[in-house]
Amino acid sequence: MAEDNSYESMLCVKPEVHVYKIPPRASNRGYRAADWKLDEPSWSGRMKITAKGKIAYIKLEDKNTGELFAQAPVEQYPGCVVESVSDSSRYFVIRIEDGNGRHAFIGLGFADRGDSFDFNVALQDHFKWVKQEGEIAKQEASDIVAPKLDLSFKEGQTIKISIGNIKKREAGGAKPRGMAGGLLPPPPGVKAGGVIPPPVGQPPVLAVQTNTASLLDFGSPGPAAPPSTDVWGDFTSAGANSSQDGVKAGGWVQFS
C-alpha cells in the first residue's frame, strides 16, 4: 500500500450497524453497554472502514443513499478514538468529528459477533502495516546516513596467516625410519653392528676350540676303549661272524 493522500483503500464494509447515544462516563472503570438503551438505537445504517495513507476512517453512511452520517478518523489503534466496552465484545465507543474541530462520543454496535470481530481485525491489520512501513523507512534512512563498510583489499595490500600446527610438527622433527630390508632397528643402548652383551649375573659362554690337527692325524692311536660290561658280547660277535660267512657263500645264508 503506497502512502498517497489521493488514494483511498477499502478495509471493511458492514451493511448494518447501530448507533447509540451514551451517557457520560461516570468513573474510570470504562463504558458499559448495559447502560445504553440497546433496544432503541439512535441511528442504523452501513459502516465502512477506509484508509488514506496512515490514517483509517470509520464512516457511517445511509445504506440506501450512501449519505455520510458521521466519520471518525483513526490515527492509532488501540487508542482514544475507538474503545471497547467492558461488558460485551459487540459494542464500541468511537469519537466522531464534523471537520470543524468539534467531536462527540457515540456508541457503535453490531448485530452479529463476527461483524465486530472483522471490525477489530481490519483496524489491527492496518496499523500493523503502518508500523512495518515506519520501521522500513527508519532502516533506509540509517543506511543512507551511515557509511558503507568497505572490506575489499586495497592495491598492494597483503595479509599474513599464521598456522600453529605446522610449527609444532616442524619442531618435533621427522620420525626415525626403519632399517632397509625389513629389519628392525637395534634395541636402545646397542650400536649398529655390535654384539649384545650377556645379561647381568650369567657367565659368558666361551666358544669351544677344537684341535683341527688331532682330527686330521689318522696315524696316531686314539684313546683306548673302556672294557665292555655287556655279558652277551661274545655271543653277539660270534653270531655276527657266522652270518657274515654265510652270506659270502653264494649269497645264501647257511645255518650250521
Disulfide bonds with the S-S distance in Angstrom:
none
